[in-house]
């Protein structure tokens, strides 16, 4: 499974390592992902998601049900 947030669709970015002498080599910026279980009271079940820390803050702010609904409308979650 790739390192992609299931709620926001965030994935790795590509950039440069820049040395003191300004030499540039390619590098990868990975997403800060956490595997977390959430309880859905509407469906009375637990769901395990791989989410970024930014998505975790969004879930804390708007709730898991609203975050899942938003992810489905954007096409990140089936």
Steps between C-alpha positions, in 0.01 A plus 500: 500500500635842408562780745189707422255654746159335456305814594691785336689323221832645611804314366877539480652807336832521315759768564871562539758451771708818488850489646697795635678517162153518333533152345155358437397134514147363477318394816148403607282669761277227647163566657465473878255207509343329799296179502201576724172334596183710513159406637196583288195515730259532204613165358601353841841383375871576514688616189880495460639779283847611398477877548741792502539709812328789320199274434505399867468866599210536255327196654541651846347825375204383286455137610566166332159473329534839329863429404404165341211664313732772366761242394234301311380808312858585400559141387777406745293236679262246350 
